[in-house]
């Protein structure tokens, strides 16, 4: 099963996650959760998915046109690790 994950969907004043949006075979689809959503995409892709879903540094997400659901501050050290890891992993 190959698909492109788009984002986690939230609702209500408490920003409760209720589903995920993804693309498969060129069509956007939504899968609804009955209980909970477990995010397990590794240290880099999990952070990417959270940011695409509006969870992360507010200023950065707003500059990309992503509305925020929760503010999380990443350290510069983690950001540098991601860049180094991605560039060496691609070799």
C-alpha positions in Angstrom: 0.0 0.0 0.0 1.6 3.2 -1.1 0.1 6.5 -0.1 1.1 10.1 0.7 0.2 11.3 4.1 -1.3 14.9 4.2 -2.2 15.7 7.7 -4.0 14.8 11.0 -7.5 16.3 11.2 -8.7 18.1 14.3 -12.1 19.3 15.6 -13.6 21.1 18.5 -12.2 23.6 21.1 -9.8 21.0 22.4 -8.4 20.2 19.0 -9.2 16.6 19.3 -7.7 14.4 16.5 -10.5 12.6 14.6 -8.9 11.3 11.4 -6.1 11.6 8.9 -6.1 12.9 5.3 -3.9 11.1 2.7 -3.6 10.6 -1.0 -3.6 7.2 -2.8 -3.6 6.6 -6.5 -4.0 10.4 -7.1 -7.2 10.7 -5.0 -7.4 12.4 -1.6 -9.1 10.3 1.0 -9.9 10.6 4.7 -9.7 7.8 7.3 -11.7 8.4 10.5 -10.5 7.2 13.9 -12.9 5.4 16.2 -10.7 5.8 19.3 -7.3 7.3 18.8 -4.6 8.1 16.3 -1.1 6.7 16.8 1.7 8.5 14.9 4.7 6.2 14.2 6.7 7.5 11.3 10.2 7.8 12.8 11.9 10.8 14.4 12.0 12.9 11.2 8.8 12.0 9.4 6.7 12.2 12.6 7.9 15.8 13.1 7.1 16.6 9.5 3.6 15.1 9.8 3.0 17.1 13.0 4.1 20.3 11.3 1.9 19.6 8.2 -1.0 19.1 10.7 -0.4 22.5 12.4 1.6 21.3 15.4 4.9 23.1 15.8 6.6 26.5 15.8 3.8 29.0 15.2 5.8 31.6 13.4 7.3 29.1 11.0 4.0 27.4 10.2 2.2 30.7 9.6 5.0 31.7 7.2 4.1 28.6 5.2 0.4 29.2 5.3 -0.3 26.4 7.8 -2.8 27.2 10.7 -1.5 26.1 14.1 -3.4 23.8 16.5 -0.6 23.6 19.1 2.6 25.5 19.6 5.8 23.4 20.0 9.3 24.8 20.1 12.0 22.8 18.4 15.6 23.4 19.4 18.2 24.5 16.9 20.2 21.4 17.7 17.3 19.2 16.6 16.9 21.2 13.4 20.6 20.9 12.6 20.4 17.1 13.3 17.6 16.8 10.8 19.5 18.6 8.1 22.7 16.5 8.7 20.8 13.3 8.9 18.8 13.9 5.7 21.9 14.9 3.7 24.0 12.0 4.8 21.1 9.5 4.5 20.5 10.5 0.9 24.1 9.5 -0.1 
